[in-house]
């Protein structure tokens, strides 16, 4: 009976009062042998004791529980507090209240873990940002100081130093521009203007724009055989072009000499297409794959920085794709290659 989940403090007061009243009535009967007096004593003692026990539990136990509910509901609104106190709580047993408190504790634990994770991510992001800003700034500052110290009068080095300083400032400009763009994407300040266009034509356009960069490493860019059939998509053409530029540039940066970058287009169903950019480059280790879309995350810091860029390209890809309510993924194996893919709506 006591294990019943519907057992309330009123039931508990009833059983305590009954047991004590019966014991008291038995003592009265033992000494008086009067059934009527014993019955009156039992009823009177039962009623008084019941009211006392019930009030005791209500005042000192359930009021404390109500305070717990007030705390875990995190409400200052009087109507909601009254709702918990007068309507919800009296219908709950101690076991149900315990379950609610345990659920609340679990939610708070998850929230704390999420906040701790966000703090760690923010700390790492700020450290990376400071490092990324410091590198081109110090480099440009060093070259300019060298020129001011007299190298400007030396025709053999002044132009070289100015070119290097310009390159560092250009890198800094890329970084600030990409930071501004990703912050706008995250805050939904950049609108998405969708239109219908053929995805293969856009891919070939990107390949053509990056052909000189591909030629430096003799990387062949092409559309995969069997994927030449024209598919129309419904998306923001300029934003998707930026996604493709970032992905193709990434494949060229980390691709092998005399390698290839291949674009595949696959019909997922009647509503979506899957676009994939694949290379046969150096690849990414398994533990690094889940973090490639993080801002400033580099799988190999020294090697990555040699290729320039802001370190935000893949993060921008992720935000643009998600702004289209689509998904982006990465598959990679060291010394085999990498594939980045994303989905798009068909018109």
N, C-alpha and C positions, 0 to 999 in steps of 0.2 A: 504494500500500500504506500509506504513512504518513498518507493522508487517511482511512483507514478509521476509523470512529467506535468500533469495538471494539478499536482498537490500545491496548494497555496498556503499563505500564512493564516488564513481563516480556518482551513482544515487543521493546521497544526495547533492553533489555539483551541479548537473544539476537542481534539484528542487529549491535549494536556489538561484542559478543564474537566473533561469527563473522568479521566483517570484519577485526578486529585480529588474531585468531588465524590467519586465512588469510595475512595479510601476514607475521606472525611465522614461520609454517611455510614460506612461500616463501623467506624469508631463510635459515632453517635448511637447507632443501634445497639452496639455491644453494651453501652452503659445504660441506655434508657429503655431498651426493648419496646420502643414506641414507633410503630411503622409510619404513622402520620407525621410525627415530628421528624423522623428520619427522612421522609420524602420531601418535606418542606425545606429541611436543611440542605438536602442534595441540590434541589432546584435553585435555591438562593445562592448557595456557594458556587454552583456551576455558572450561573449568570454573571455573578460578580467577578469570578476568576476569568471567565471567557472575555469579558469586556477589558479586564486588566491586561491579559496576555495579548489580546488582539491589538490594543492600543500600544502596548510595549513594542510589539513587532513593527507596527505601522510607524511609530514615532522614531524608533532608534535603529531599525533595520532598513525598512523600505524608503525612508527619507534619505538615508545615506546612498541607497541605490539610485534614487532619483537625482541626487547630486552627481553621481557617476554618469548617468544618462545625460544630464545637462552638460557635463564636461565633454563626453565623447561625441555628442551631437554638435558641439561647438556653435551653439546658437545663443544669441542675446535677445531674440524676439520673444516677447512675453507670450504671444499666442502659441508659438511652437512649444515653449516650455510648458504651458498649461496643457497642451495636447499630450505631451509625454507624461506629465504628472497625473492627469485625470483620466485620459482615455487609453493610452497605449500601455503604460507600465502596469496598472492593476490587472491587466489580462495576461501578464507574463509571469512565468514561474521563475524561481531562483535559477534553475538549470538553463532556461531560455535566456535569462539575463546574462548568465555566465557565458553562453555561446556568443551573445552579442558583443560582450566585452572582449572575448578572445578574437572574434572577427575584426573588431576595431583595432586591437593590438597588432594583429597580422597586417592590416592595411597601413598602420603607422610605421611598422617595420619596413614594409616595401617602399613607402614614401621616403623614409630616411635613407634607405639604400639607393634609391633613385637620385635623391639630392646629393648624396656623397659621390655618386658616379658623375653627376653634372659638375660638381665642384672640381673633381679630378680632371674631367675633360676640359673645363674652363682654364684650370691652371696650366695644363699641357698646351692648350691653344695659345694662351698669352705668352708662354715661354717660346713656343715656335714662332709666333708673330714677331716677338722682339728679336729673335735670331734672324728671321728672314729680312726684317727691316734693317738690322744692324749690318749685315753683310754688304749689300750694295752701297749703303751710306758710308761706311768706313772705307770701302774701296774707292769710291768717287772722291771722298775727302782726301785720301792719301795721294791720289794722282794730282789733284788740284794743288795741294800743298807742295808737292814736288815741283810742279810748274812754277809756282810762286817763289820758290826758293832758288830759282835760277835756271831750271830745266827749260823754261819757256823760251830762253834765248838760244837753246841748242836745237837747230833744225833737224837733227837726226832723231830726236826723241819727242819733241813737243807735240807733233801731230799724233804720234802713237799713244801718248799719254792722254791726249784729249779724246781720242777714239775710245780708249778704255774707260775713261770717266763717263763718256756719253753712253757707253754700253751699260754701265752700272746704274746710271740714272734711268735709262730705258727699262731696265729690270725693275727698278723701284716704281716706275710709272705703271708697269704691268701689274705689279702687286697691289698698288692702291686702287687701280681700276677694277681688278677682280674682287678685291675686298668690298668695294662699293657695290658692285653688281650682286655679289652673293648676299650682302646684307639686305639689299632691296628684294631679292628673291625670297629670302626668309621672312620678310615682313609683308610679302604680297604686294609690294609697291610697283612691280613690273607687270602690267597686264598681259594676258595671253590672247592674241588675236588669231583665231583659227581660220584656216582656209583649206581648200582641197588642192593637193599637188601630188605629182608622181615622185615617189621616194627615190627611185633609181636615178632620175635626172639630177636630183639634189646631191646624191652620193657622187656621181660623176663630176659634178661641179666642184665639189670639195676636193676630189682627187686631182682635178686640173689645177686648182689654186695652190695645192701643196706639192705639185709635181717637181719643182726645183729642190725642195727639201728632200723629197724621196730620191731624186737623182744623185744627191751627194753620197748616199749609201747604197745606191743602185737597188733600191727596193721597188718591186713591181706592185702597183695598186690595181686591183681589178674587182669585178663583181663575180661571185662564185657561179660556176657553171650550173645551169638549172634554175638560177634565180634572176635571169634576165627579163622575165615577163614583167611588164609594167604593172605596178600596184599603186593605187592612189591611197593617200592617207589624209586624215582631217586633223590638222595641228597648226601651230604657229611656225611658219616656214623658216623665219629668221632664227628663232630659238632652236629649232631642230638642226638647222645648219650649224649653229654654234656647238651643239652637242656632238655632231659628226666631226667638226673641225678638231675639237678637243680630243676625241677618241682616236682619230686618224693621226694627229700629231703625237699622241702618246705612243701609238704603235710604231711610228717612225723613229721616235726618240730611243725606244728600247728594242727596236727590231734589229735583226742581224744584217750585216753587210751581205748584199746580194739576196736578201730575203724577200718576203712578200707580205702584203696587207690585203686581206680579202674581206669583202662585204657580202653578207648573206641576208636575204629577205625571205621570210617564211610566213605563210598564212596560218595563223593559230586557229582561227575559226572564221565565221562570216563577219565578225565584228572587229578583230584585231590582227595586227601584223607584228612579227618579231624581227627586229633589225639587229644584226650582229656584226661587229668589226673584230676580225681575228688576225693575229700575227704569229710568226714562228720565231719570236725573239727570245730574250733571256728568261721570261716568265717571272712569276711571283711565288714565293714560298707559301705553303698552305696556311700557316699561322697569320700571315699578313693580308690574305685575301679579304677577310671580313672588314678590314679597316681602310681599304684603298680609297673609299669615298669620303673619308674624314678630311677636314681642312688641314693642310700643311703636312699630312701624314706621308712620309716617304719610306719606301721599303728599304732603300739604301741611300742614306743621306748624302754621302760624299759623291756617289755615282750620279744620283738624281740631280744634284745642284749643277753638275757639269753641263746638263742639257738646258739650263735656264728655266724660264717659266716661273709662275708664282706659287706653284704647289697647291693651287685651288682649282685646277682644271676639272678634275673628276668630281670634286664637291659641287661645282657649278653644273656639271652634267646631271648629277643626282637631283639637284633642286629643280632644274628645268623639267626633267622627266616627271618628277613628282608633282610639279605645278600643272602638268597635263593629266594628273590622276592616273599615271602609269607607273610601271616598276622598271628598275634597272638592276642588272646583275653582272657578276664577274666570275669567270672560270679561268684557272691558270695552273700551270705546272712548270716548275723550274727547268730551264734549258729545253723546254718544249714549245712554250708560247702562251699567249693570253687571248681570251675572248671576252669582249664587253658587249652586252646585249640589252635592248630595251624594247618595250612594247609601244605601239601607237594604235589609235583608233582608225578604222577604215570609215570612209564616208557612207 
